[in-house]
Amino acid sequence: MAIAKREFDAVVVGAGGSGLRAALQLAEANLRVAVLSKVFPTRSHTVAAQGGVSASLGNDEQDNWHWHMFDTVKGSDYLGDQDAIEFMCRKAGEVVYELEHFGMPFDRLESGKIYQRPFGGHTSNYGERPVKRACAAADRTGHAMLHTLYQRNLRARTQFFVEWLALDLIRDAEGDVIGVVALEMETGEVMILQARATLLATGGAGRIFASSTNAFINTGDGLGMVARAGLPLQDMEFYQFHPTGVYGAGVLITEGVRGEGGFLLNKNGERFMERYAPTVKDLASRDVVSRAMATEIKEGRGCGKDGDYILLKLDHLGPEIITKRLPGIREIAIRFANVDPVKEPIPVVPTAHYMMGGIPANYHGQVVVPDGRGGERVIKGLYAAGECACVSVHGANRLGCNSLLDLLVFGKSAGERIVEDLKGGLAHKKLAKDAGEATMARLARLDSATSGESVAEIGAELRRTMQLHCGVFRFPDSLAEGVKKILDIAERARRTFIRDKSSVFNTARIEALELDNLVETAVATMISAEARKESRGAHDRSDYPKRDDGNWMKHTLWYKEGNRLEYKPVKLKPLTVEAFEPKARVY
Ligand SMILES: Cc1cc2nc3c(=O)[nH]c(=O)nc-3n(C[C@H](O)[C@H](O)[C@H](O)COP(=O)(O)OP(=O)(O)OC[C@H]3O[C@@H](n4cnc5c(N)ncnc54)[C@H](O)[C@@H]3O)c2cc1C
């Protein structure tokens, strides 16, 4: 049966901060742009971002982009590409002021300028002391940002496809991307959206872990689409564990709490971060703080009857600061931990939070792959931005507030690049007769299966496996066992079965299709982690406890076919300034 088809200049998959920022650029250039989202745009995970967006505005104290660049390179444990990091840190002021002019309701200083707070890993004068760099709207910065961008898109007449699930990319015989196959969730109708440019902005994949700060929709769909299209995924072994997820619930307590003066305590009431990071203490970068917490727990200094959590104290800030700067946090603590932080500390544990890896892209948002001759090749028609992309500005560990910045900078630059490419003649290409057939076959298998394993059970097993074998601390035997288990899960996921086909709005089908993407993401993560024989940033191995620049100063590329790995060099040369040479990382 022929699949219905519609044509656009550009299709953007994802309506989070990155997708909306890019779409705005396209719609304002009078292009016909379609934005697809699984959920209503303002429910994308960007809405949950709390702490802030980083920019060296220097509103409250001296700051500059070169310090920001240094912190980001150091935070990345020297795996970040320095050209892209320079690009991002230099653009930060521009994109934040632009957002301000779009109507973003930032908090204000007495002077009327944007309020800025300290955040982990952000320092003044190349590591001397914490600096106020996070521009915030209370502890609801992402909420304010997403609503501002959505309204701006309405004004620019961006066309939204709400509750549409993109399933697969369409590539032509030359390997160019010419659109996507998508499913309207309510009706189950499948359609081809043909585009001269396709941008993936599908966000993170925290749902590959059992305990995560991420929304249920963060299932790595863009990564699954790319993997199935035969393209690689980069640096997937680097998954960030945020130090402060609510114990037992996983809900995030922003680092802004520590930025405002909160700190962590073990069961002896000791402020233990002083031992691990003497200079910046509780404001060290996230990998460092998460490991310190896990070590305290492992060595018997955790709190509670099972000794398995840490306390985050903030009552000394006083009710006024808490109500003014951290109102959402107080609400979360009362609801999810049953404590009022105005009076008592919050029980917290490190929780899966952010994917540093993703779809390999350059700082123009173009998807790039090795050309087989030591160089890189641009995949025509395909772009990626936001958490699903690996540019790589975050390297082996992202600094807090650098993701919202990444969305704005690279959402905009991808948008600009697409406009240029379309002006330069990137045209519609002919759809092959069999376009979309592989996707239809995947759907047909699901719909016709009369027995098999349940999607929910396989999903739960996948999450448990990742949590157990690929967590904050990684061990060789456990990683090897993890690879076996995850490959077995991947195999079994091909034989799932939907028990209740009549379920309303196709929810069971959608869960099954999302599982395919979780599987690709989890397999890539586990295999890349098992192969990297060093400790760097968020990847910490007991058998190789040190960073090994001699052998491992390189990006991992994982290919679905044959689970093959390839490596490519880190871009150590910035655009205009001198490179920051790798050093030991002390905070
Ligand atoms: C709780 C929390 C707090 C955070 N706080 C901060 C912070 O203070 N500062 C900071 O810098 N970073 C923070 N981060 C990280 C940051 O918020 C995210 O990395 C960022 O918002 C991701 O934005 P995005 O545009 O890439 O994707 P998202 O905002 O996750 O949006 C993804 C979009 O893709 C759509 N989508 C996905 N798959 C499909 C599909 N198959 N078909 C159609 N649509 C699809 C979704 O519907 C959604 O619209 C936080 C993250 C979390 C989880």
PDBQT file of the ligand as one rigid body, heavy atoms in Angstrom, charges set to zero:
ROOT
HETATM    1  C1  LIG A 601      15.259  17.515  35.340  1.00  0.00    +0.000 C 
HETATM    2  C2  LIG A 601      16.273  18.144  34.455  1.00  0.00    +0.000 A 
HETATM    3  C3  LIG A 601      16.810  19.389  34.780  1.00  0.00    +0.000 A 
HETATM    4  C4  LIG A 601      17.780  19.981  33.953  1.00  0.00    +0.000 A 
HETATM    5  N1  LIG A 601      18.283  21.212  34.287  1.00  0.00    +0.000 NA
HETATM    6  C5  LIG A 601      19.159  21.821  33.448  1.00  0.00    +0.000 A 
HETATM    7  C6  LIG A 601      19.634  23.136  33.704  1.00  0.00    +0.000 A 
HETATM    8  O1  LIG A 601      19.259  23.771  34.676  1.00  0.00    +0.000 OA
HETATM    9  N2  LIG A 601      20.513  23.691  32.844  1.00  0.00    +0.000 N 
HETATM   10  C7  LIG A 601      20.952  23.028  31.737  1.00  0.00    +0.000 A 
HETATM   11  O2  LIG A 601      21.743  23.576  30.980  1.00  0.00    +0.000 OA
HETATM   12  N3  LIG A 601      20.501  21.777  31.458  1.00  0.00    +0.000 NA
HETATM   13  C8  LIG A 601      19.616  21.165  32.276  1.00  0.00    +0.000 A 
HETATM   14  N4  LIG A 601      19.156  19.914  31.971  1.00  0.00    +0.000 N 
HETATM   15  C9  LIG A 601      19.499  19.314  30.686  1.00  0.00    +0.000 C 
HETATM   16  C10 LIG A 601      18.673  19.973  29.586  1.00  0.00    +0.000 C 
HETATM   17  O3  LIG A 601      17.451  20.397  30.106  1.00  0.00    +0.000 OA
HETATM   18  C11 LIG A 601      18.415  19.001  28.433  1.00  0.00    +0.000 C 
HETATM   19  O4  LIG A 601      19.611  18.460  27.994  1.00  0.00    +0.000 OA
HETATM   20  C12 LIG A 601      17.746  19.753  27.281  1.00  0.00    +0.000 C 
HETATM   21  O5  LIG A 601      16.607  20.444  27.726  1.00  0.00    +0.000 OA
HETATM   22  C13 LIG A 601      17.376  18.842  26.146  1.00  0.00    +0.000 C 
HETATM   23  O6  LIG A 601      16.744  19.630  25.161  1.00  0.00    +0.000 OA
HETATM   24  P1  LIG A 601      16.483  19.074  23.702  1.00  0.00    +0.000 P 
HETATM   25  O7  LIG A 601      15.963  20.195  22.888  1.00  0.00    +0.000 OA
HETATM   26  O8  LIG A 601      17.692  18.387  23.216  1.00  0.00    +0.000 OA
HETATM   27  O9  LIG A 601      15.401  17.945  23.904  1.00  0.00    +0.000 OA
HETATM   28  P2  LIG A 601      14.006  17.832  24.831  1.00  0.00    +0.000 P 
HETATM   29  O10 LIG A 601      13.714  19.103  25.488  1.00  0.00    +0.000 OA
HETATM   30  O11 LIG A 601      14.204  16.629  25.607  1.00  0.00    +0.000 OA
HETATM   31  O12 LIG A 601      12.968  17.630  23.696  1.00  0.00    +0.000 OA
HETATM   32  C14 LIG A 601      12.925  16.493  22.868  1.00  0.00    +0.000 C 
HETATM   33  C15 LIG A 601      11.802  16.660  21.884  1.00  0.00    +0.000 C 
HETATM   34  O13 LIG A 601      11.839  15.612  20.944  1.00  0.00    +0.000 OA
HETATM   35  C16 LIG A 601      10.555  15.077  20.753  1.00  0.00    +0.000 C 
HETATM   36  N5  LIG A 601      10.719  13.698  20.306  1.00  0.00    +0.000 N 
HETATM   37  C17 LIG A 601      11.536  12.744  20.805  1.00  0.00    +0.000 A 
HETATM   38  N6  LIG A 601      11.419  11.622  20.083  1.00  0.00    +0.000 NA
HETATM   39  C18 LIG A 601      10.530  11.879  19.108  1.00  0.00    +0.000 A 
HETATM   40  C19 LIG A 601       9.975  11.119  18.038  1.00  0.00    +0.000 A 
HETATM   41  N7  LIG A 601      10.321   9.852  17.819  1.00  0.00    +0.000 N 
HETATM   42  N8  LIG A 601       9.079  11.709  17.242  1.00  0.00    +0.000 NA
HETATM   43  C20 LIG A 601       8.683  12.994  17.438  1.00  0.00    +0.000 A 
HETATM   44  N9  LIG A 601       9.181  13.752  18.420  1.00  0.00    +0.000 NA
HETATM   45  C21 LIG A 601      10.082  13.189  19.242  1.00  0.00    +0.000 A 
HETATM   46  C22 LIG A 601       9.886  15.235  22.098  1.00  0.00    +0.000 C 
HETATM   47  O14 LIG A 601       8.486  15.207  21.974  1.00  0.00    +0.000 OA
HETATM   48  C23 LIG A 601      10.412  16.614  22.504  1.00  0.00    +0.000 C 
HETATM   49  O15 LIG A 601       9.630  17.615  21.901  1.00  0.00    +0.000 OA
HETATM   50  C24 LIG A 601      18.200  19.303  32.794  1.00  0.00    +0.000 A 
HETATM   51  C25 LIG A 601      17.652  18.076  32.462  1.00  0.00    +0.000 A 
HETATM   52  C26 LIG A 601      16.714  17.487  33.291  1.00  0.00    +0.000 A 
HETATM   53  C27 LIG A 601      16.198  16.124  32.919  1.00  0.00    +0.000 C 
ENDROOT
TORSDOF 0
